[in-house]
Amino acid sequence: MNDLAFSLRTLCQHAPDGSWATRSQRQTGLLAMANELHQLGFKLPDTRSLKPKHVQALLTHWRSQKLSDATMKNRMGWIRWWAMRTGKPGLIPRDNAALGIGE
């Protein structure tokens, strides 16, 4: 488990937002994103290290995998939650269309 995955797991376990199922799905999704970022060459040491370039790299990666818009929208919701919990609520546009999702 890389540093980012450990930090995200800790963040998810200490955040009482949503039902048990929502929290579990969010944690699973965020840990998968941490692994994807690591595979893409980003070595984020902590959850507070998230930047727009990391979000763009994930979006590009997901598009190359031909993921559906609905899947990307769900994942963007998890990333927005991550940004909000780390004090960066304005990091990602609120509208998915601004990111090229669901146009």
C-alpha positions, 0 to 999 in steps of 0.5 A: 500500500502506497502512502496516498492509499494509506492516507486515503484509507485513514481519511475514509475511516474517520469520516462519518459521511453517508451510509455504510455501503456508500462509505465502503464504495467510496473507500474502495474507489478512492484506493483504486484511484490511489493505485492508478495514480501510482501506476501513472507515475504520481507519488503523492505523499498525502491526501492534501497533495491532490492537484488538478493535474492529478484529476486530469491524469485520471480522467485521461486514463479513464477515457483511454479505458473507455469508461462510461460517463456514469462511472466517471461521474461517480468517481468524480463525486468521490474525488470531490468528497476527497477534495472537500475533506482536505480543505480544497473544495474549489479544486474541481469544477462542480459541473462535470460538463466543464471536465468533458464528462457527459457533454 
